[in-house]
Amino acid sequence: MGTDSTAARTLLDKADTLILQTGNLLNWGCLKKKCPTTPSEELQDCIRTTLNEWNQKISPELVKDISQTLECTVSQAMETINLDEREEMKVSVKLFIVSPSLSSVTEAIDMACSTLGVAQIDSVIIAPPPLEDGRSVSLENLQPYWEELERLVRDAKVVSIGTSDLDKALLEQLYLWSQVKPASNQVNLASCCIMPPDLTEFAKQFDIQLLTHNDPKELLSEEDFQEALKESVPECHFNAWSPIWILKYSVIVKTRGIIKLKGYILQAKRKGSF
């Protein structure tokens, strides 16, 4: 953290929207001081490191150009895909909706395309927001986000779309209702040691790829995000902020299965502005 965070605090307290970008984590090098053991720990570590790097490089002159949208990046880690190599790369993203917002899907995908320097994402998996009181996600909860994804497929911004943690009954409901069918469904093996037979049979019948993941239901709580803000930019109004969505991306060399880029993009908003 910089010795004086006055400029960072001023910019943060005047903004309504915060965009945080880690850039390519493979370029972080010495910035990465530890190896997190869970996806949540990795994300929280990324948020703190990105905020600290941004804080250190802010000059008082920037405060004169106050914007409602504040972008925090690790500039030396930002990397785009070489267009000559685009056909050799598979660009995949998983979008976690933290706070319900109908514009989240399109905003996140547009930002991912801009960040990576591509016109199209090969695969998008949507993780809808966890419901309160332990209620299960329903088709009604999924529909607004899926319709946005379908629109992106029709606009050729996305090739294939998939879901996360749907059981057989809900996956079938989504499949029958949707115009663009789910190409994949992620299953968390932490809560399910083996693939449920009914889900496996349905996926096989309708050519839906079953994938595994280890992401928690709540990747980032509002409290954890606010704590990261508090630590990185002391005395800011940290409790005024709420994360809206988190996008995790990876770029893999198709023929070799090697990860070339991976990182996070996060959007947060001041409460009352969404």
Number of C-alpha atoms within 10 A of each C-alpha: 17 15 7 14 20 19 20 25 20 16 22 25 17 15 16 20 23 21 16 22 26 25 24 23 19 13 18 16 9 7 14 14 10 9 9 14 8 12 14 17 14 14 21 18 17 23 23 20 22 21 23 23 18 20 23 15 14 17 13 14 8 12 16 9 8 13 15 13 16 18 15 20 22 23 15 11 17 18 16 14 16 12 12 7 9 14 10 14 22 18 26 20 23 21 24 26 24 23 18 16 14 13 11 21 24 16 12 21 22 17 17 24 17 13 16 21 15 17 13 20 25 17 18 24 23 23 24 22 19 18 12 7 6 7 8 10 15 15 15 9 14 17 14 15 21 24 16 16 25 21 14 21 18 12 11 14 20 22 17 21 25 22 24 24 20 19 14 17 14 15 24 18 12 22 16 11 12 14 11 19 19 23 20 21 22 20 24 19 15 12 9 9 9 11 15 12 10 12 20 15 14 15 20 12 9 13 13 20 14 18 15 14 12 13 16 13 15 14 19 19 13 16 14 14 20 18 16 20 23 16 15 24 25 16 13 19 16 21 15 13 23 23 24 22 25 23 23 17 21 17 24 17 17 13 9 9 11 11 14 16 21 20 21 22 22 22 21 23 20 21 13 9 8 13
